[in-house]
Amino acid sequence: MDILQLPGATINLSNAGLTSGTASGATYTTTATTAHVINGLFGTTLAAQTNTASPTTDARTGAAFIALGDNEATCFVWGVNAAGAIQVCQGSIEDTQVGVTTTAGAFITLPQFPPLPDDFCPIGYSVHRCAPSASAWTLGTSAWNATGTTHTFKNVCVMPTRPQST
């Protein structure tokens, strides 16, 4: 096989500009229309989104996202399916070092990416941490600016081997 061929590739062809939506809401924003390939086939684009309601269930399991507790971290992989609908999958929840009141503690182990559905093209991922003074935080229902929470977004073409901490 020619090593330059990419049979069955799943690739995001545009930087969607994924980020959180309004600080006090549970929304997300993208600054550009997606263009993606899933298993070698072009999918339907997702137009730029502004303060759109974030999903509340995991695209892989169909279950509600698991709340993040004090001194814990998790990651979410954001993507689109072939029909162009936004999808999110939750990764592992890992303990962090104990933080100080509203400051989240350092990572002990980075949260790991989840398995992804076959009909899913990642456009980005987000890493989240909660400080000792934080209330339980859940994607899609909790506010981004909840006291003691930290959120970092990364846009991707393809998934890296593991989440980055910054």
C-alpha positions in Angstrom: 0.0 0.0 0.0 1.2 3.5 -0.8 1.9 5.3 2.5 0.6 8.5 1.1 -2.9 7.2 0.7 -5.4 7.8 3.6 -8.0 5.1 3.2 -10.9 5.5 5.6 -9.5 8.7 7.1 -11.5 10.9 9.4 -10.3 14.4 9.2 -11.6 17.9 10.2 -10.7 20.2 7.2 -11.5 23.5 8.9 -10.7 25.2 12.2 -14.2 25.6 13.7 -13.0 28.0 16.3 -14.7 26.0 19.1 -15.0 27.8 22.4 -17.4 28.2 25.3 -20.5 30.4 24.7 -21.8 33.0 27.1 -19.9 32.8 30.5 -23.1 32.4 32.5 -24.7 29.9 30.2 -24.1 26.3 29.1 -23.6 27.1 25.5 -20.9 26.7 22.9 -19.7 28.9 20.0 -17.9 28.1 16.7 -16.5 30.9 14.5 -16.5 29.0 11.2 -18.4 26.4 9.3 -17.0 22.9 9.6 -15.8 20.8 6.7 -15.1 17.2 7.6 -14.5 13.7 6.2 -15.7 10.6 8.1 -14.2 7.3 6.9 -13.2 8.9 3.6 -16.7 10.5 2.9 -17.5 14.1 3.1 -20.1 15.0 5.7 -22.7 17.7 5.9 -21.2 21.0 7.2 -22.2 22.5 10.5 -22.6 26.3 10.2 -20.9 28.6 12.6 -22.8 28.5 16.0 -23.2 31.4 18.4 -24.2 30.6 22.0 -25.9 27.4 21.0 -27.1 25.0 23.7 -24.4 22.4 24.4 -25.3 18.8 24.2 -26.3 17.2 27.6 -25.7 13.5 26.6 -22.7 11.5 25.5 -22.9 10.7 21.8 -21.2 7.3 22.4 -23.2 6.1 25.4 -26.5 8.1 25.1 -26.2 8.7 28.9 -26.1 12.1 30.6 -22.6 13.5 31.2 -21.1 12.7 34.5 -20.7 15.6 36.8 -17.2 16.8 37.7 -16.6 17.1 41.5 -14.1 19.0 43.6 -10.4 18.3 42.7 -11.4 16.4 39.6 -10.6 16.9 35.8 -12.2 15.5 32.7 -12.1 16.1 28.9 -14.8 16.2 26.3 -14.3 15.6 22.6 -16.5 17.8 20.4 -17.4 16.7 16.9 -19.9 16.5 14.2 -21.6 13.4 12.6 -22.1 12.8 8.9 -25.4 14.7 9.0 -23.6 17.8 10.4 -25.0 17.6 14.0 -22.8 18.6 16.9 -21.8 15.6 19.1 -19.8 15.4 22.4 -18.2 12.4 24.2 -16.8 12.5 27.7 -13.4 11.1 28.6 -12.1 9.8 31.9 -12.5 11.7 35.2 -9.2 12.0 37.0 -8.3 13.3 40.5 -6.2 16.5 40.6 -3.9 17.7 43.3 -5.9 19.6 46.0 -6.4 23.1 44.9 -6.8 26.2 47.0 -10.4 27.5 47.4 -11.3 28.7 43.9 -8.0 27.7 42.2 -8.0 24.2 40.7 -5.2 21.9 41.6 -2.5 20.7 39.2 -3.0 17.6 37.1 -1.8 14.3 38.6 -2.9 12.4 35.5 -4.4 14.0 32.4 -7.9 12.8 31.6 -8.0 10.4 28.7 -9.9 10.8 25.5 -13.0 8.6 25.2 -13.7 6.0 22.5 -15.5 7.8 19.7 -18.5 6.6 17.6 -17.9 5.5 14.0 -20.1 8.4 12.7 -18.1 11.2 14.4 -15.4 13.6 13.3 -13.7 15.5 16.1 -13.5 19.3 15.7 -11.9 20.0 19.1 -11.7 19.0 22.7 -12.0 20.7 26.0 -10.3 20.0 29.4 -12.1 20.9 32.6 -11.0 21.1 36.2 -12.8 21.9 39.5 -11.3 23.6 42.6 -12.1 22.6 46.2 -14.8 25.4 46.4 -16.6 24.4 43.2 -20.0 23.0 43.0 -20.5 19.9 40.9 -20.0 20.9 37.2 -21.8 19.2 34.3 -21.3 20.0 30.6 -24.5 21.3 29.0 -26.2 22.3 32.3 -23.6 24.2 34.4 -22.4 27.7 33.7 -18.9 28.2 32.2 -18.1 30.8 34.8 -19.1 28.7 37.8 -16.8 29.5 40.7 -13.7 27.4 40.9 -13.9 25.9 37.4 -11.3 26.0 34.7 -12.0 25.3 31.0 -9.5 25.0 28.1 -10.5 24.4 24.5 -8.3 23.1 21.6 -9.3 22.9 18.0 -8.1 19.9 16.0 -7.7 18.5 12.5 -7.2 15.0 13.8 -7.1 13.8 17.4 -3.7 14.1 19.1 -2.4 11.0 21.0 -3.5 12.5 24.3 -5.1 15.7 25.7 -2.8 18.6 26.4 -2.9 20.3 29.8 -2.7 23.9 28.3 
